[in-house]
Amino acid sequence: YNDYEATRVAHPEAVWDRVFYGSSDIVSAYREELSEAGYVEFGMDYAVMTDLWKLLDQGHIRVGSDLVIAMNLFALYDDFATNPAYIWHRGPLEPYTYFHRDKLQRIAEDGLDLLMGKEVRSFRKVLYYGALSQEELAKKLVTFEEKYFSLPLEDFQENIAIMDQIADWCDSHDVRLRILWMPFHPDVEKPERMLELMEIIN
């Protein structure tokens, strides 16, 4: 089950008054069950701003009064491949059952496991624990520098542009909008592209 569906199961109410949206780092960074702030923890794998716009514009979520977006470089990267199972990726002519064919197969398998007394999948999100060693961090940093930190600004234009529509939507629905820039590792210097994106979005 994907993160959108897991959040829907945890929060079946029609309107989510306060929402904390972002990528999977939010799932572990903001522990809703330990907080008294009242925000729906809405972290999703590979979440980008165009996903958020489709959620709002197509009515998949309704925000009541407060929307906080956890922002980072990846949330603005146009070619970030988000989960194809998210309902807003379904084409208008794509049959619902065909779109959910993998999920329907899993449900059938889960039902069989249940009949046999085995443990089945849950709707819980996966929490990411632990920290990288300095050696592991250095290796990951090399990969990030090669793949993401030097991307041209053109690769972020769609997600940058959609921020105007998200802001307009919030304004017209009397929703307070805030951006929270997710922290960088203190030993890692923010890349120039990240600083540029922060200035544009701010």
JOQUINOR-V380564 format. One record per residue. N is the residue number from 0. SS is DSSP state (@ for helix, = for strand, . for the rest). BURIAL is + if it has 24 or more other ideal C-beta (glycine too) atoms within 12 Angstrom, else -. Layout:
# JOQUINOR-V380564
n-><N;N>
ss-><SS;SS>
burial-><BURIAL;BURIAL>
This chain:
# JOQUINOR-V380564
n-><0;1;2;3;4;5;6;7;8;9;10;11;12;13;14;15;16;17;18;19;20;21;22;23;24;25;26;27;28;29;30;31;32;33;34;35;36;37;38;39;40;41;42;43;44;45;46;47;48;49;50;51;52;53;54;55;56;57;58;59;60;61;62;63;64;65;66;67;68;69;70;71;72;73;74;75;76;77;78;79;80;81;82;83;84;85;86;87;88;89;90;91;92;93;94;95;96;97;98;99;100;101;102;103;104;105;106;107;108;109;110;111;112;113;114;115;116;117;118;119;120;121;122;123;124;125;126;127;128;129;130;131;132;133;134;135;136;137;138;139;140;141;142;143;144;145;146;147;148;149;150;151;152;153;154;155;156;157;158;159;160;161;162;163;164;165;166;167;168;169;170;171;172;173;174;175;176;177;178;179;180;181;182;183;184;185;186;187;188;189;190;191;192;193;194;195;196;197;198;199;200;201>
ss-><.;.;@;@;@;@;@;@;@;@;.;.;.;.;.;=;=;=;=;=;=;=;=;.;@;@;@;@;@;.;.;@;@;@;.;.;.;.;.;=;=;=;=;=;.;.;.;.;@;@;@;@;@;@;@;@;@;.;.;.;.;.;=;=;=;=;=;=;=;=;=;.;.;@;@;@;.;.;.;.;.;.;.;.;.;.;@;@;@;.;.;.;.;.;.;@;@;@;@;.;@;@;@;@;@;@;@;@;@;@;@;@;@;@;@;.;.;.;.;.;.;.;.;.;.;.;.;.;.;.;.;.;.;@;@;@;@;@;@;@;@;@;@;@;@;@;@;@;@;.;.;.;@;@;@;@;@;@;@;@;@;@;@;@;@;@;@;@;@;@;@;@;.;.;.;=;=;=;=;=;=;.;.;.;.;.;.;.;.;.;.;@;@;@;@;@;@;@;@;@;@;.>
burial-><+;+;+;+;+;+;+;+;-;-;+;-;-;-;-;+;-;+;+;+;+;+;+;+;+;+;+;-;+;+;-;+;-;-;-;-;-;-;+;+;+;+;+;+;+;+;+;+;+;+;+;+;+;+;+;+;-;-;-;+;+;-;+;-;-;+;+;+;+;+;+;+;+;+;+;+;+;+;-;+;-;+;+;-;+;+;+;+;+;-;-;-;-;-;-;-;-;-;-;-;-;-;+;-;-;-;-;-;-;-;-;-;-;-;-;-;-;-;-;-;-;-;-;-;+;-;-;-;-;-;-;-;-;-;-;-;-;-;-;-;-;-;-;+;-;-;-;+;+;-;+;-;-;-;-;+;-;-;+;+;-;+;+;-;-;+;+;-;+;+;-;-;-;-;+;-;+;+;+;+;+;+;-;-;-;-;-;-;-;-;-;-;+;+;-;-;+;+;-;-;+;->
